[in-house]
Amino acid sequence: MSRAITCLVIASLYIFPTDIQLAFEEAVQLLEARKAVVQKVADEQQVDWKPALAIVAPELIRYHLLKDFFETKALEWGYVNGGSKIADFSIGHFQMKPSFIEQLEAALACDEKLGRRWQMLLIDAKQDEKIQRQQRIERLKDFHWQLRYAMAFCELADEMYQCRSFSSVAERLRFYAAAYNFGFDQSPHQIAAWQQKAAFPYGQKFQGEQCRYSDLATAFYQQFQCSPF
């Protein structure tokens, strides 16, 4: 896919800061290189990969911009030995935190249908807690597993927000992306408010120009619709 097409798709939606736009292009290229993996995981679970991948894909931008600052070995040790209250940090291309995975596992386990469907994601609770945490860390380092978590989250969101009215697929996607970025344990009102926050990728305290996470998710989704890799 040409750089010109990528820029055209982005420009048709939003104007992003230059560093974010360039990182967007890098993210699309990375996904293009891994398209076989994405399709394989989607086929295994019989899901449409586009919305799930669009929801988490903006994190590739943060990963690209901040990767030189990531050093997780000490944090991994802290999490394995003390849990997410001691060390909770972003891992891998989609910047998933152990606490997010713990919440996702718990939510899936509480839903009979989703618990069966995503059984492979549920770590055996009879194991020693340190072994469970180590298994989570190893999965989070793996692109395949992060794809599975993303797809499971998308289906969980369908269940959680089935009573919420959305005017379009794009509106639903924006809300799900905000829930992923802000926390699906937050209230729908808080998640809706977060959609309007231009706090990505550096956080609310950063004084420079940023963008809304949901805008980026929408841009990725349109990119996949127009030119799926």
C-alpha positions as CSV (number, residue, x, y, z in Angstrom):
1,M,0.0,0.0,0.0
2,S,1.5,3.4,-1.0
3,R,2.2,6.2,1.4
4,A,0.0,8.4,-0.6
5,I,-3.1,6.2,-0.1
6,T,-2.4,6.0,3.6
7,C,-2.2,9.8,3.8
8,L,-5.4,10.2,1.7
9,V,-7.4,8.0,4.0
10,I,-6.2,9.8,7.1
11,A,-6.8,13.2,5.5
12,S,-10.4,12.2,4.7
13,L,-11.1,11.9,8.4
14,Y,-8.9,14.1,10.6
15,I,-5.7,16.1,10.5
16,F,-3.2,14.6,13.0
17,P,0.0,16.1,14.3
18,T,2.9,15.2,12.0
19,D,4.7,12.8,14.4
20,I,1.4,10.9,14.9
21,Q,0.6,10.8,11.2
22,L,4.1,9.4,10.4
23,A,3.7,6.8,13.2
24,F,0.3,5.9,11.8
25,E,2.0,5.0,8.5
26,E,4.6,3.0,10.3
27,A,1.8,1.1,12.2
28,V,0.0,0.3,8.9
29,Q,3.2,-1.1,7.5
30,L,3.9,-3.2,10.5
31,L,0.4,-4.7,10.3
32,E,0.8,-5.2,6.6
33,A,3.9,-7.3,7.3
34,R,1.9,-9.4,9.8
35,K,-1.3,-9.7,7.8
36,A,-1.0,-13.5,7.6
37,V,-0.9,-13.7,11.3
38,V,-3.9,-11.4,11.7
39,Q,-5.9,-13.4,9.3
40,K,-4.9,-16.8,10.8
41,V,-6.0,-15.7,14.3
42,A,-9.2,-14.3,12.9
43,D,-9.9,-17.5,11.0
44,E,-9.2,-19.6,14.1
45,Q,-11.8,-17.6,16.1
46,Q,-14.1,-16.9,13.2
47,V,-14.3,-13.2,13.8
48,D,-14.0,-10.0,11.7
49,W,-10.6,-8.8,12.5
50,K,-11.1,-5.2,11.3
51,P,-13.0,-3.7,14.3
52,A,-11.0,-5.5,16.9
53,L,-7.7,-4.5,15.3
54,A,-8.8,-0.9,14.8
55,I,-9.7,-0.6,18.5
56,V,-6.1,-1.6,19.6
57,A,-4.1,-0.4,16.6
58,P,-3.6,3.2,17.9
59,E,-1.4,1.7,20.6
60,L,1.1,0.8,17.9
61,I,1.6,4.5,17.5
62,R,2.4,4.9,21.2
63,Y,4.7,1.9,20.9
64,H,6.5,3.4,18.0
65,L,7.0,6.8,19.6
66,L,8.0,5.6,23.0
67,K,9.7,2.2,22.4
68,D,13.1,3.5,23.2
69,F,11.9,4.3,26.8
70,F,10.5,0.9,27.5
71,E,12.4,-1.3,29.9
72,T,10.1,-3.9,31.5
73,K,12.4,-6.5,33.1
74,A,12.2,-5.1,36.6
75,L,8.5,-4.4,36.2
76,E,7.8,-7.9,35.0
77,W,9.5,-9.2,38.2
78,G,7.5,-6.9,40.3
79,Y,4.2,-8.0,38.7
80,V,5.0,-11.8,38.9
81,N,6.0,-11.5,42.5
82,G,3.5,-8.9,43.8
83,G,0.7,-8.6,41.3
84,S,-0.7,-5.6,39.4
85,K,-1.0,-3.5,42.5
86,I,2.8,-3.6,42.8
87,A,3.6,-3.3,39.1
88,D,1.2,-2.6,36.3
89,F,2.6,-1.5,33.0
90,S,2.0,-1.6,29.2
91,I,3.5,-4.5,27.2
92,G,3.9,-5.3,23.6
93,H,2.6,-3.7,20.4
94,F,-0.9,-3.1,21.7
95,Q,0.3,-1.8,25.0
96,M,-1.9,-4.1,27.1
97,K,-1.5,-4.1,30.9
98,P,-1.6,-7.2,33.2
99,S,-4.5,-5.6,35.1
100,F,-6.4,-5.3,31.8
101,I,-5.9,-8.9,31.1
102,E,-7.0,-9.9,34.6
103,Q,-10.2,-7.8,34.2
104,L,-10.8,-9.3,30.8
105,E,-10.3,-12.9,32.1
106,A,-12.7,-12.3,35.0
107,A,-15.4,-10.7,32.7
108,L,-15.1,-13.6,30.2
109,A,-15.3,-16.2,33.0
110,C,-18.5,-14.6,34.2
111,D,-20.2,-14.9,30.8
112,E,-21.1,-18.5,30.1
113,K,-21.1,-18.1,26.3
114,L,-18.0,-16.0,26.1
115,G,-16.2,-18.1,28.7
116,R,-16.7,-21.2,26.5
117,R,-15.7,-19.4,23.4
118,W,-12.6,-17.9,24.8
119,Q,-11.6,-20.7,27.1
120,M,-8.0,-20.7,25.9
121,L,-7.6,-17.2,27.4
122,L,-8.6,-18.3,30.9
123,I,-5.6,-19.2,32.9
124,D,-6.1,-22.1,35.4
125,A,-6.8,-20.5,38.7
126,K,-5.7,-23.6,40.6
127,Q,-2.1,-22.8,39.7
128,D,0.2,-20.9,41.9
129,E,-0.5,-17.1,41.5
130,K,3.1,-16.5,40.5
131,I,2.8,-19.1,37.7
132,Q,-0.4,-17.5,36.5
133,R,1.2,-14.1,36.4
134,Q,4.3,-15.4,34.6
135,Q,2.0,-17.0,32.0
136,R,0.2,-13.7,31.5
137,I,3.4,-11.9,31.0
138,E,4.6,-14.4,28.4
139,R,1.4,-14.2,26.5
140,L,1.5,-10.4,26.5
141,K,4.8,-10.5,24.8
142,D,3.3,-12.5,21.9
143,F,1.6,-10.8,19.0
144,H,-0.7,-13.8,18.5
145,W,-2.0,-13.7,22.1
146,Q,-2.5,-9.9,22.0
147,L,-4.6,-10.3,18.9
148,R,-6.8,-12.9,20.7
149,Y,-7.2,-10.6,23.7
150,A,-8.2,-7.8,21.3
151,M,-10.8,-9.9,19.6
152,A,-12.2,-11.2,22.9
153,F,-12.5,-7.7,24.2
154,C,-14.4,-6.7,21.1
155,E,-16.9,-9.5,21.7
156,L,-17.1,-8.7,25.4
157,A,-17.9,-5.1,24.5
158,D,-20.8,-6.3,22.3
159,E,-22.2,-8.0,25.3
160,M,-21.6,-5.3,27.8
161,Y,-23.0,-2.5,25.7
162,Q,-25.8,-4.3,23.8
163,C,-28.4,-2.1,25.4
164,R,-26.6,1.1,24.4
165,S,-27.9,2.7,21.2
166,F,-25.3,3.6,18.5
167,S,-26.2,5.4,15.3
168,S,-23.6,3.8,13.2
169,V,-20.8,1.2,13.1
170,A,-18.3,4.1,13.5
171,E,-20.0,5.4,16.6
172,R,-19.9,2.0,18.2
173,L,-16.2,1.6,17.3
174,R,-15.4,4.9,18.8
175,F,-17.1,4.0,22.0
176,Y,-15.4,0.6,22.2
177,A,-12.0,2.2,21.5
178,A,-12.5,4.7,24.3
179,A,-13.5,1.9,26.6
180,Y,-10.3,0.0,25.7
181,N,-8.1,3.0,26.2
182,F,-9.8,4.4,29.3
183,G,-11.0,1.2,31.0
184,F,-14.0,-0.9,30.4
185,D,-14.6,-1.0,34.2
186,Q,-15.5,2.7,34.0
187,S,-19.1,3.9,33.6
188,P,-20.6,4.4,30.1
189,H,-20.9,8.1,30.9
190,Q,-17.2,8.4,31.8
191,I,-16.2,6.4,28.6
192,A,-18.3,8.7,26.4
193,A,-16.7,11.7,28.0
194,W,-13.2,10.2,27.4
195,Q,-14.0,10.0,23.7
196,Q,-13.6,13.8,23.5
197,K,-10.3,14.0,25.3
198,A,-7.3,14.7,23.1
199,A,-4.8,12.9,25.4
200,F,-3.1,10.4,23.2
201,P,-0.3,9.3,23.0
202,Y,1.4,11.1,25.9
203,G,-1.4,11.5,28.5
204,Q,-3.4,14.3,30.0
205,K,-0.5,16.1,31.6
206,F,1.3,16.6,28.3
207,Q,1.1,20.2,27.1
208,G,1.8,19.7,23.4
209,E,-0.6,18.8,20.6
210,Q,-2.2,15.4,20.8
211,C,-5.3,13.6,19.5
212,R,-8.3,11.6,20.5
213,Y,-7.7,7.8,20.8
214,S,-11.2,7.2,19.2
215,D,-10.3,9.3,16.2
216,L,-7.2,7.2,15.5
217,A,-9.2,4.0,15.9
218,T,-11.7,5.3,13.4
219,A,-8.9,6.2,11.0
220,F,-7.5,2.7,11.2
221,Y,-10.9,1.1,10.6
222,Q,-11.4,3.2,7.5
223,Q,-7.9,2.3,6.4
224,F,-8.8,-1.4,6.7
225,Q,-12.1,-0.9,4.9
226,C,-10.5,1.0,2.0
227,S,-7.4,-1.0,1.7
228,P,-7.1,-4.0,4.0
229,F,-3.3,-4.1,3.9
